[in-house]
Amino acid sequence: MSNSLKELYVEELKDLFSAENQLTKALPKMAKAASSDELRQGFEEHLQQTQGHVERLQQIFEMLGEKGSGKKCLGMEGLVKEGAEIMGEDFEDAMMDAALISAAQRVEHYEIAGYGTVIAYAELLGEEEQASLLKETLEEEKKTDEKLTELAQEINAQAQQGDSDSEQENPPMKKGKDRKVAKVA
């Protein structure tokens, strides 16, 4: 049981380390599922950043004389599962991209909250160098979230346009004698 702020700090860092490692496995799948080149490229770029986040956390664990392993981030596990569910849906291209952005932004907000917390702990513990490394990661997470918001504006509009296009392609069924009934084999 943690009974000091430093122990809590290390536990939170381990949680983030697990979260970032889970993301390094999820981001390539998200990139593959994206139809927008810009979104795909954004996921690929964030994968490289995420690998850098893992390296920064490893550096902090070395400074602390700790290991990053031993804890599984259940929050990120749930967010990754939600993302996998979305990728399993039969959405059209723009709709899938809109759903992927939604899942990605949940991940970013979760990470932003986690990094904000560990930065506060690092500062209270007088670990200025560690706080500085964590702030670099936090800024990258915030920029990724902003980029996702920008992409969402265009992609969400395309998804909405796709909705109205499909409604025109598939008019509501007519009632009465013109209606065709599909036979079930």
Backbone hydrogen bonds, N-H to C=O, Kabsch-Sander energy under -0.5 kcal/mol:
donor,donor_aa,acceptor,acceptor_aa,energy
8,L,4,S,-2.2
9,Y,5,L,-2.8
10,V,6,K,-2.4
11,E,7,E,-2.3
12,E,8,L,-2.6
13,L,9,Y,-2.4
14,K,10,V,-2.4
15,D,11,E,-2.0
16,L,12,E,-2.2
17,F,13,L,-2.6
18,S,14,K,-2.4
19,A,15,D,-2.4
20,E,16,L,-3.0
21,N,17,F,-2.1
22,Q,18,S,-2.4
23,L,19,A,-2.0
24,T,20,E,-1.7
25,K,21,N,-0.7
25,K,22,Q,-0.8
26,A,22,Q,-1.5
27,L,23,L,-3.0
29,K,25,K,-0.5
30,M,26,A,-2.0
31,A,27,L,-2.7
32,K,28,P,-2.0
33,A,29,K,-1.8
34,A,30,M,-1.2
40,R,36,S,-2.8
41,Q,37,D,-2.7
42,G,38,E,-2.1
43,F,39,L,-2.4
44,E,40,R,-2.3
45,E,41,Q,-2.8
46,H,42,G,-2.4
47,L,43,F,-1.8
48,Q,44,E,-1.6
49,Q,45,E,-2.1
50,T,46,H,-3.0
51,Q,47,L,-2.2
52,G,48,Q,-1.5
53,H,49,Q,-2.0
54,V,50,T,-2.2
55,E,51,Q,-1.9
56,R,52,G,-2.4
57,L,53,H,-2.3
58,Q,54,V,-2.4
59,Q,55,E,-2.3
60,I,56,R,-2.1
61,F,57,L,-2.6
62,E,58,Q,-2.2
63,M,59,Q,-2.0
64,L,60,I,-2.1
65,G,61,F,-0.8
65,G,62,E,-0.7
66,E,61,F,-2.9
73,C,71,K,-0.5
74,L,72,K,-1.0
77,E,73,C,-1.9
78,G,74,L,-2.2
79,L,75,G,-2.1
80,V,76,M,-3.0
81,K,77,E,-2.1
82,E,78,G,-2.3
83,G,79,L,-2.1
84,A,80,V,-2.3
85,E,81,K,-2.3
86,I,82,E,-2.1
87,M,83,G,-2.1
88,G,84,A,-1.1
89,E,86,I,-1.6
91,F,89,E,-0.9
96,M,92,E,-3.0
97,D,93,D,-2.5
98,A,94,A,-2.4
99,A,95,M,-2.2
100,L,96,M,-2.7
101,I,97,D,-2.4
102,S,98,A,-1.9
103,A,99,A,-2.2
104,A,100,L,-2.7
105,Q,101,I,-2.7
106,R,102,S,-1.7
107,V,103,A,-1.7
108,E,104,A,-2.5
109,H,105,Q,-2.6
110,Y,106,R,-2.1
111,E,107,V,-2.5
112,I,108,E,-3.0
113,A,109,H,-2.1
114,G,110,Y,-2.0
115,Y,111,E,-3.1
116,G,112,I,-2.3
117,T,113,A,-1.8
118,V,114,G,-2.2
119,I,115,Y,-2.2
120,A,116,G,-1.8
121,Y,117,T,-2.1
122,A,118,V,-2.8
123,E,119,I,-2.5
124,L,120,A,-2.2
125,L,121,Y,-2.2
126,G,123,E,-1.3
127,E,122,A,-3.0
128,E,126,G,-1.4
131,A,127,E,-2.6
132,S,128,E,-2.3
133,L,129,E,-2.0
134,L,130,Q,-2.6
135,K,131,A,-2.3
136,E,132,S,-1.7
137,T,133,L,-1.6
138,L,134,L,-2.6
139,E,135,K,-2.6
140,E,136,E,-1.8
141,E,137,T,-2.5
142,K,138,L,-2.4
143,K,139,E,-2.3
144,T,140,E,-2.2
145,D,141,E,-2.2
146,E,142,K,-2.3
147,K,143,K,-2.5
148,L,144,T,-2.5
149,T,145,D,-2.1
150,E,146,E,-2.2
151,L,147,K,-2.6
152,A,148,L,-2.5
153,Q,149,T,-1.5
154,E,150,E,-1.0
155,I,151,L,-2.7
156,N,152,A,-3.2
157,A,153,Q,-1.0
158,Q,154,E,-2.0
159,A,155,I,-2.6
160,Q,156,N,-2.4
161,Q,157,A,-2.4
162,G,158,Q,-2.6
163,D,159,A,-1.7
164,S,160,Q,-1.9
165,D,161,Q,-2.3
166,S,162,G,-2.4
167,E,163,D,-1.7
168,Q,164,S,-1.5
169,E,165,D,-2.2
170,N,166,S,-2.1
179,R,176,G,-1.2
182,A,180,K,-0.5
185,A,183,K,-0.6
